[in-house]
Amino acid sequence: MAKVCELCDRGYLKGNARSHSKIATIKRQRVNLQNATIAGQKVRACTRCIRSAAHGETVAA
């Protein structure tokens, strides 16, 4: 199962975690995905899309 929002295709962010000696380790910040029912369909959506749908805004991909 991919860790990508099915509504907005948002994925992870990638950056560097720096230690005291300045060694760069690749760090990923994943999207907060939840199983939700939006407009009668079960989707795996990020919390931003779930909140937008709850306020009546359209979520377009």
Beta strands, then each sheet from edge to edge (+ up, - down):
strand 1: 13-18
strand 2: 24-29
strand 3: 33-38
strand 4: 41-46
sheet 1: 1+ 2-
sheet 2: 3+ 4-
end
